[in-house]
Amino acid sequence: MKFKTYRVIDLLILCILAFGIELLTTPCVNLFVPTIRPFPVLGLLLTLVAVTRWGLLGIIVVPFNTLANFLMGRFVLNAINYRASYDFLSFIFTMIATLSALIALLWYKKKGNRGLYKDYGSMLGMIGTIVLVNLLICVLYSAVGNSINGGSFSLDDFGARCLGMFLYNAFGYIALLIGTFILSRQDVLCNVKERLLEKKEERDNESQYYTKK
């Protein structure tokens, strides 16, 4: 199989997973905690997987998990008063917030994929940075939405909004943390191109060794 074909298939599978899983998780979270407006629960984790494996091309999964979250929120959520909040502005901000997983690319550049996931401290630092950026974007979205609706936003309630958004997104942050640890052990979080080149080099070395024998 050609490398480009493999890449297309892998990204297609990730997009289908991102869409399908979010179709299930968004209403499930709302079923257990009906007082929150769920953001993509596994969006950060699946985006991290995609950008780890394919770099910037991995962001193609973001519109898929965001669309599934939007559809579930707009038409399926039990809390009818939350449905109207799923509009075009929320769709754009949700995509931007999910793209916070791209922070990982900066860590990869510094530590390398393999080195990063072997160092728990660095991995936790990367996850923490992703969560922080995601949280700030969500708070910004909350402030913009409140302003549009005639409300106000001040630094006095910044901490309260951050805490509120953190609790709102807690399921997603927990999924990101646990999922990153599990998938890193399963060798899913790897740069595919680098891994294929390493395997090719290993095969070439083995071939040369047996040829000399």
Backbone bond lengths (Angstrom), bond angles and torsions (degrees), N, CA, C in turn:
res aa  C-N    CA-C-N  psi(-1)  N-CA   C-N-CA  omega(-1)  CA-C   N-CA-C  phi
1 M - - - 1.454 - - 1.533 109.90 -
2 K 1.330 116.23 133.80 1.450 120.86 178.92 1.527 110.68 -68.45
3 F 1.319 114.72 152.25 1.464 120.42 -177.65 1.526 111.15 -59.97
4 K 1.326 118.35 -44.52 1.466 121.52 -178.67 1.525 110.94 -63.21
5 T 1.338 116.38 -38.51 1.464 120.05 178.49 1.522 110.50 -65.03
6 Y 1.327 115.61 -43.20 1.467 120.68 177.91 1.522 110.85 -60.53
7 R 1.335 116.62 -41.94 1.461 121.36 179.70 1.518 111.43 -63.05
8 V 1.322 116.96 -45.21 1.466 121.23 179.51 1.526 110.55 -60.95
9 I 1.329 116.71 -45.07 1.465 120.90 -178.88 1.526 110.72 -64.24
10 D 1.333 116.42 -43.88 1.459 120.65 -178.88 1.528 111.09 -63.35
11 L 1.324 116.73 -44.86 1.460 120.60 179.21 1.533 111.25 -67.13
12 L 1.320 116.65 -36.53 1.463 120.63 177.98 1.529 110.57 -63.27
13 I 1.329 116.10 -42.98 1.471 120.67 177.88 1.526 110.34 -62.05
14 L 1.328 116.68 -43.08 1.468 120.58 179.25 1.525 111.50 -63.92
15 C 1.328 116.56 -38.96 1.471 120.38 178.61 1.525 111.31 -65.47
16 I 1.322 116.35 -42.53 1.465 120.70 178.76 1.531 110.28 -64.45
17 L 1.342 115.98 -42.62 1.463 120.24 177.78 1.529 110.78 -62.73
18 A 1.339 116.03 -44.16 1.460 120.57 -179.09 1.521 110.98 -60.21
19 F 1.331 116.24 -42.47 1.465 120.88 -179.17 1.528 111.07 -70.99
20 G 1.333 115.82 -48.54 1.461 120.45 -175.82 1.519 113.27 -66.31
21 I 1.331 116.48 -44.25 1.467 119.85 -178.57 1.519 110.78 -64.89
22 E 1.334 116.68 -40.13 1.461 119.50 -178.46 1.527 111.35 -69.52
23 L 1.326 117.31 -29.52 1.456 119.99 174.82 1.525 110.94 -60.16
24 L 1.334 115.88 -31.08 1.463 120.62 -178.55 1.524 112.67 -89.61
25 T 1.341 116.18 -44.05 1.463 119.04 -171.38 1.534 113.46 -72.04
26 T 1.327 117.43 -36.29 1.474 119.08 -178.44 1.532 112.31 -59.51
27 P 1.339 119.88 -52.34 1.473 118.70 178.27 1.525 112.75 -68.87
28 C 1.351 117.04 -29.08 1.470 119.15 179.17 1.527 111.03 -65.90
29 V 1.335 116.07 -43.92 1.461 120.05 178.00 1.521 109.90 -61.92
30 N 1.326 116.93 -43.17 1.467 120.61 -179.89 1.528 111.71 -67.62
31 L 1.326 115.99 -27.88 1.462 120.02 178.69 1.528 110.52 -68.00
32 F 1.343 116.50 -42.01 1.463 120.96 -179.26 1.534 111.95 -80.28
33 V 1.346 116.32 -34.48 1.470 120.37 179.21 1.527 107.34 -128.15
34 P 1.319 117.61 82.98 1.475 121.64 -174.13 1.520 115.01 -69.95
35 T 1.328 117.70 -7.89 1.466 119.88 -176.60 1.524 113.06 -93.58
36 I 1.339 118.55 7.52 1.458 119.81 179.66 1.522 110.26 -119.67
37 R 1.308 113.56 160.54 1.465 122.05 177.24 1.527 106.83 -107.17
38 P 1.339 118.27 98.73 1.466 120.36 -171.31 1.535 113.65 -66.18
39 F 1.325 115.48 133.16 1.456 121.68 165.39 1.524 107.09 -87.38
40 P 1.342 119.52 170.22 1.467 119.68 178.56 1.532 111.61 -51.57
41 V 1.320 116.84 116.25 1.462 121.48 -172.78 1.520 111.75 -69.67
42 L 1.324 116.53 -45.60 1.460 120.62 -179.15 1.529 111.94 -106.03
43 G 1.318 116.42 12.48 1.464 120.22 -177.30 1.519 113.10 -60.04
44 L 1.334 117.59 -44.70 1.466 121.03 -178.77 1.524 110.88 -64.82
45 L 1.334 116.57 -42.94 1.468 119.91 -178.09 1.525 111.37 -64.98
46 L 1.333 117.05 -46.94 1.463 120.06 -178.58 1.527 111.49 -67.71
47 T 1.319 116.96 -33.93 1.466 119.95 175.49 1.520 110.24 -67.01
48 L 1.329 116.75 -40.67 1.464 120.81 176.89 1.519 110.83 -60.60
49 V 1.322 116.58 -43.90 1.472 120.52 178.16 1.525 110.48 -59.53
50 A 1.324 116.25 -47.06 1.468 120.83 -176.05 1.524 112.13 -65.60
51 V 1.344 117.97 -44.45 1.468 119.68 -177.57 1.524 110.79 -74.85
52 T 1.335 117.09 -26.41 1.465 119.46 174.97 1.517 109.70 -67.13
53 R 1.305 116.26 -42.14 1.460 120.59 -176.20 1.527 112.77 -77.74
54 W 1.357 117.11 -33.93 1.459 118.91 -170.86 1.530 114.69 -132.94
55 G 1.308 118.06 10.84 1.460 119.69 179.10 1.524 111.87 68.89
56 L 1.327 116.47 -144.96 1.466 120.83 -176.49 1.524 113.36 -60.63
57 L 1.322 117.46 -25.52 1.465 119.70 178.12 1.524 111.17 -61.59
58 G 1.315 116.08 -22.89 1.454 120.26 -177.84 1.522 114.52 -65.47
59 I 1.328 117.10 -17.25 1.471 118.86 -178.60 1.528 111.89 -68.37
60 I 1.307 116.69 -5.83 1.467 119.66 178.81 1.524 111.42 -63.29
61 V 1.341 117.75 -21.65 1.462 119.46 -179.57 1.528 112.04 -75.87
62 V 1.332 116.92 -20.30 1.468 120.70 -174.11 1.532 112.87 -60.64
63 P 1.342 119.97 -49.36 1.470 118.47 179.38 1.527 112.91 -60.58
64 F 1.326 117.11 -28.56 1.465 119.83 -177.64 1.528 111.71 -71.83
65 N 1.352 116.59 -48.22 1.472 116.26 179.65 1.526 111.15 -70.87
66 T 1.348 117.00 -30.67 1.467 120.10 177.96 1.525 111.03 -68.41
67 L 1.338 116.19 -40.05 1.464 120.24 179.25 1.519 110.81 -64.57
68 A 1.332 116.82 -42.24 1.467 119.79 179.32 1.527 110.39 -63.71
69 N 1.322 116.50 -42.02 1.463 120.91 177.62 1.529 110.88 -62.35
70 F 1.324 115.95 -40.96 1.468 121.29 179.72 1.529 111.07 -64.26
71 L 1.324 116.58 -45.78 1.465 120.57 -178.43 1.527 111.27 -63.36
72 M 1.324 116.06 -44.04 1.459 119.90 179.22 1.536 110.55 -65.44
73 G 1.339 115.29 -42.52 1.460 118.72 -179.08 1.519 112.73 -67.29
74 R 1.300 116.28 -38.35 1.467 121.32 -175.63 1.520 112.89 -74.93
75 F 1.341 116.85 -34.09 1.458 118.50 -170.15 1.529 115.11 -123.86
76 V 1.333 118.60 -9.75 1.466 118.86 -171.79 1.526 113.85 -120.86
77 L 1.330 118.83 -29.58 1.458 120.91 -175.34 1.523 112.37 -51.57
78 N 1.331 115.28 141.82 1.464 120.37 179.15 1.527 111.52 -66.28
79 A 1.334 115.76 -38.49 1.469 119.95 -178.84 1.529 109.76 -78.02
80 I 1.317 116.06 98.32 1.464 121.16 -175.31 1.526 111.74 -60.89
81 N 1.341 117.10 -33.00 1.465 119.37 -178.66 1.524 112.34 -66.95
82 Y 1.338 117.65 -19.93 1.459 120.86 178.08 1.538 112.07 -83.71
83 R 1.313 116.23 -22.48 1.468 119.51 -173.89 1.520 112.27 -60.13
84 A 1.332 116.75 -40.29 1.460 120.49 -178.26 1.522 112.31 -65.06
85 S 1.337 116.75 -22.39 1.469 119.48 -179.44 1.519 112.45 -74.34
86 Y 1.319 116.96 -13.38 1.463 120.73 175.96 1.528 108.50 -86.11
87 D 1.320 115.60 86.92 1.459 121.14 -178.98 1.528 109.42 -123.18
88 F 1.324 116.19 -171.36 1.462 120.35 -176.46 1.532 111.49 -62.49
89 L 1.337 116.66 -39.65 1.460 120.36 179.89 1.527 110.79 -63.04
90 S 1.330 116.88 -42.51 1.459 120.05 179.07 1.521 110.94 -66.20
91 F 1.334 116.24 -35.34 1.471 120.86 178.70 1.533 110.55 -61.98
92 I 1.333 116.37 -45.72 1.469 120.87 -179.88 1.521 111.01 -65.86
93 F 1.325 117.24 -46.48 1.464 120.23 -178.94 1.523 111.39 -65.33
94 T 1.326 116.63 -35.50 1.465 119.69 178.93 1.519 110.60 -65.35
95 M 1.323 117.01 -40.54 1.464 119.81 176.03 1.525 111.11 -62.93
96 I 1.337 116.13 -44.31 1.468 120.54 179.62 1.524 110.24 -61.99
97 A 1.335 116.56 -42.78 1.464 120.65 179.71 1.522 111.53 -63.60
98 T 1.327 116.52 -39.89 1.465 120.46 179.66 1.517 111.32 -67.77
99 L 1.328 116.61 -30.28 1.465 120.76 178.97 1.529 112.47 -68.23
100 S 1.331 116.80 -5.42 1.464 119.13 176.03 1.528 111.42 -61.55
101 A 1.326 116.66 -18.39 1.466 120.52 176.58 1.528 111.95 -63.81
102 L 1.337 116.69 -17.36 1.466 120.09 177.93 1.526 112.30 -65.23
103 I 1.336 117.04 -14.47 1.460 121.26 174.97 1.527 109.88 -54.81
104 A 1.336 115.72 -29.15 1.468 120.60 -179.21 1.521 111.85 -57.81
105 L 1.342 117.04 -32.75 1.463 119.84 -177.91 1.523 111.50 -61.84
106 L 1.329 117.13 -32.23 1.465 120.38 177.53 1.516 110.58 -68.82
107 W 1.315 117.05 -37.47 1.461 120.83 178.38 1.530 110.75 -69.98
108 Y 1.338 116.43 -37.86 1.464 119.57 178.43 1.522 110.95 -63.58
109 K 1.321 114.85 -39.26 1.462 119.72 -179.11 1.527 110.95 -63.09
110 K 1.321 115.82 -34.17 1.460 120.69 -177.29 1.527 112.33 -84.25
111 K 1.347 116.15 -44.52 1.462 120.32 -172.87 1.520 113.46 -105.22
112 G 1.340 116.83 -21.71 1.461 119.40 -171.71 1.519 109.03 83.25
113 N 1.331 116.54 147.56 1.462 120.66 -176.68 1.515 112.75 -57.82
114 R 1.319 115.98 -51.80 1.456 120.52 -174.74 1.524 111.11 -66.75
115 G 1.324 116.31 -43.43 1.456 120.16 -179.90 1.512 112.45 -64.21
116 L 1.334 116.24 -36.36 1.460 120.74 -178.28 1.517 111.16 -64.29
117 Y 1.337 117.14 -46.31 1.455 119.96 -174.35 1.525 113.05 -79.81
118 K 1.324 117.02 -8.17 1.466 120.16 172.36 1.520 111.31 -88.41
119 D 1.313 116.47 -16.78 1.458 122.33 -178.58 1.528 108.44 -105.53
120 Y 1.326 116.75 103.17 1.461 120.67 -175.74 1.530 111.99 -61.17
121 G 1.336 116.67 -36.95 1.454 119.78 179.71 1.518 111.75 -61.85
122 S 1.335 116.55 -45.76 1.464 120.98 179.44 1.525 111.13 -66.69
123 M 1.328 116.10 -38.76 1.464 119.88 179.83 1.526 110.82 -64.88
124 L 1.333 116.85 -42.44 1.455 120.40 177.19 1.529 111.01 -65.54
125 G 1.335 115.93 -36.08 1.459 119.83 176.97 1.513 111.51 -63.47
126 M 1.332 116.44 -41.26 1.457 120.80 178.29 1.531 110.72 -64.41
127 I 1.333 116.68 -46.31 1.459 120.79 179.97 1.521 110.53 -62.32
128 G 1.333 115.90 -42.95 1.453 119.90 179.36 1.521 112.53 -61.91
129 T 1.335 116.34 -38.92 1.461 120.70 178.81 1.525 111.19 -66.78
130 I 1.328 116.47 -41.17 1.462 120.96 177.77 1.526 110.03 -61.52
131 V 1.323 116.43 -45.54 1.466 121.13 179.83 1.522 110.78 -62.37
132 L 1.332 116.52 -43.15 1.465 120.40 -178.81 1.525 111.26 -62.13
133 V 1.340 117.17 -47.62 1.471 121.13 179.81 1.520 109.98 -63.35
134 N 1.331 116.74 -43.60 1.457 121.13 179.04 1.521 110.73 -60.71
135 L 1.324 116.17 -42.51 1.457 121.40 -179.28 1.525 111.64 -63.65
136 L 1.327 117.09 -43.57 1.463 120.95 -179.75 1.530 111.29 -64.60
137 I 1.330 116.86 -38.97 1.463 120.11 177.85 1.529 110.37 -65.28
138 C 1.335 116.47 -40.86 1.465 120.29 179.36 1.527 111.16 -65.39
139 V 1.328 116.88 -38.93 1.470 120.22 177.28 1.522 110.16 -65.48
140 L 1.340 116.38 -38.79 1.459 120.49 177.00 1.524 110.48 -62.33
141 Y 1.323 116.62 -42.47 1.461 120.97 177.52 1.527 110.87 -60.89
142 S 1.335 115.44 -42.31 1.459 120.20 178.76 1.530 111.05 -62.04
143 A 1.337 115.72 -41.46 1.465 120.05 -179.59 1.523 111.28 -66.77
144 V 1.335 116.53 -42.78 1.465 121.00 179.35 1.530 110.47 -63.32
145 G 1.342 115.82 -45.39 1.456 120.01 179.32 1.509 112.07 -62.05
146 N 1.319 116.42 -39.72 1.459 120.88 179.26 1.533 111.31 -66.29
147 S 1.332 115.92 -38.89 1.463 120.59 179.17 1.520 111.33 -66.89
148 I 1.332 116.37 -41.25 1.465 120.80 179.23 1.524 110.91 -61.26
149 N 1.327 115.26 -35.22 1.463 119.98 -178.63 1.523 112.81 -85.97
150 G 1.348 116.45 11.63 1.456 120.08 175.34 1.509 115.17 90.76
151 G 1.342 117.39 4.99 1.453 120.62 179.03 1.516 111.52 -86.60
152 S 1.302 115.37 -172.01 1.465 120.98 -179.96 1.516 109.71 -129.48
153 F 1.310 115.43 163.42 1.463 120.72 178.95 1.520 108.37 -141.09
154 S 1.319 115.96 127.04 1.458 120.50 -179.93 1.518 109.72 -131.69
155 L 1.319 115.46 163.98 1.456 120.62 178.98 1.522 111.72 -66.02
156 D 1.324 116.68 -20.71 1.457 119.98 -178.90 1.528 112.47 -64.01
157 D 1.342 116.22 -35.05 1.467 118.38 -179.22 1.528 112.21 -101.86
158 F 1.344 116.83 13.69 1.463 120.49 -179.77 1.525 110.82 -61.71
159 G 1.337 116.19 -46.65 1.460 120.02 -179.23 1.520 111.90 -61.54
160 A 1.335 115.72 -41.60 1.460 119.84 -179.84 1.528 110.96 -64.25
161 R 1.339 115.63 -39.63 1.470 119.41 178.95 1.528 110.61 -66.97
162 C 1.320 116.91 -39.55 1.468 120.74 178.51 1.523 110.23 -62.02
163 L 1.321 116.49 -46.09 1.463 120.48 178.96 1.523 110.81 -62.72
164 G 1.330 115.96 -42.91 1.454 119.79 179.31 1.513 111.98 -61.64
165 M 1.333 116.52 -45.53 1.457 120.57 179.43 1.524 111.89 -66.61
166 F 1.334 116.04 -35.89 1.470 119.70 178.15 1.530 109.96 -62.39
167 L 1.314 116.40 -43.47 1.465 120.10 178.72 1.525 111.12 -68.24
168 Y 1.346 116.48 -37.61 1.461 120.51 177.36 1.524 110.85 -59.83
169 N 1.336 115.60 -41.01 1.460 120.94 -174.97 1.526 112.93 -96.94
170 A 1.336 117.09 10.77 1.460 120.79 -173.46 1.529 112.36 -56.90
171 F 1.338 117.06 -40.11 1.461 120.02 -179.47 1.527 110.90 -60.12
172 G 1.325 115.22 -44.19 1.463 119.57 -179.73 1.509 112.41 -66.65
173 Y 1.330 117.56 -39.46 1.461 121.06 -179.60 1.528 111.11 -68.08
174 I 1.316 116.36 -39.43 1.465 120.31 177.08 1.527 110.35 -65.26
175 A 1.345 115.85 -42.09 1.464 120.25 178.34 1.525 110.95 -62.45
176 L 1.342 116.41 -38.79 1.459 120.59 178.42 1.527 110.67 -63.65
177 L 1.319 116.97 -45.50 1.460 121.51 -178.09 1.524 111.48 -64.63
178 I 1.315 116.52 -54.59 1.462 120.33 -177.42 1.525 111.19 -66.49
179 G 1.341 115.84 -43.64 1.458 120.02 -178.84 1.514 112.75 -62.67
180 T 1.331 117.38 -38.34 1.466 120.71 179.27 1.514 111.20 -63.41
181 F 1.328 116.97 -43.30 1.467 120.64 178.62 1.532 111.11 -63.60
182 I 1.322 116.85 -44.46 1.461 120.60 -177.83 1.526 111.06 -67.28
183 L 1.331 117.03 -50.21 1.460 120.95 -175.51 1.529 112.25 -68.40
184 S 1.333 117.26 -29.73 1.459 119.51 177.15 1.518 110.57 -67.37
185 R 1.333 116.75 -32.94 1.466 120.91 177.74 1.530 111.12 -74.45
186 Q 1.333 117.20 -26.77 1.458 121.98 -178.70 1.527 112.57 -88.93
187 D 1.319 116.57 4.18 1.469 122.46 178.27 1.530 112.85 66.02
188 V 1.340 116.43 24.04 1.463 120.77 176.44 1.520 110.24 -81.28
189 L 1.336 116.18 -37.04 1.463 121.37 -179.58 1.523 109.28 -84.73
190 C 1.308 114.59 85.43 1.464 120.77 179.72 1.525 108.92 -148.64
191 N 1.319 115.87 156.11 1.453 120.81 173.37 1.521 107.76 -79.67
192 V 1.326 117.12 112.02 1.465 121.28 -171.54 1.526 111.46 -61.87
193 K 1.324 116.94 -43.01 1.462 119.98 -178.27 1.525 111.10 -61.81
194 E 1.333 116.22 -45.14 1.464 119.77 178.58 1.519 111.16 -63.66
195 R 1.325 116.98 -40.88 1.453 120.59 -179.27 1.530 111.64 -65.19
196 L 1.330 117.27 -41.02 1.464 120.48 178.32 1.529 111.47 -65.23
197 L 1.335 116.41 -38.92 1.459 120.34 177.46 1.528 111.31 -65.63
198 E 1.323 116.60 -37.47 1.459 120.49 177.64 1.527 110.96 -64.51
199 K 1.331 115.46 -43.20 1.463 119.22 179.39 1.523 111.22 -65.54
200 K 1.338 116.60 -38.36 1.459 120.07 177.98 1.522 110.73 -63.80
201 E 1.329 115.84 -41.17 1.460 120.16 179.11 1.526 110.81 -64.82
202 E 1.329 116.46 -38.72 1.461 120.27 177.91 1.523 110.98 -64.29
203 R 1.345 116.80 -42.54 1.467 120.26 178.82 1.520 111.05 -64.53
204 D 1.336 116.02 -40.28 1.471 119.79 178.88 1.525 110.75 -64.30
205 N 1.308 116.94 -40.77 1.473 120.24 179.38 1.523 110.92 -65.80
206 E 1.339 116.25 -40.88 1.456 120.08 178.07 1.529 110.62 -64.55
207 S 1.342 115.26 -40.54 1.460 119.60 179.94 1.528 111.04 -63.65
208 Q 1.321 116.71 -42.83 1.468 120.61 178.28 1.526 111.06 -65.17
209 Y 1.330 116.34 -36.98 1.463 120.23 -178.85 1.524 110.36 -64.56
210 Y 1.345 116.34 -47.26 1.466 119.65 -178.17 1.533 111.25 -72.39
211 T 1.329 116.97 -29.18 1.464 120.07 176.61 1.524 110.85 -64.43
212 K 1.338 115.28 -41.78 1.452 120.20 178.77 1.520 111.39 -66.84
213 K 1.322 117.10 -32.94 1.465 121.52 177.54 1.520 111.22 -64.17
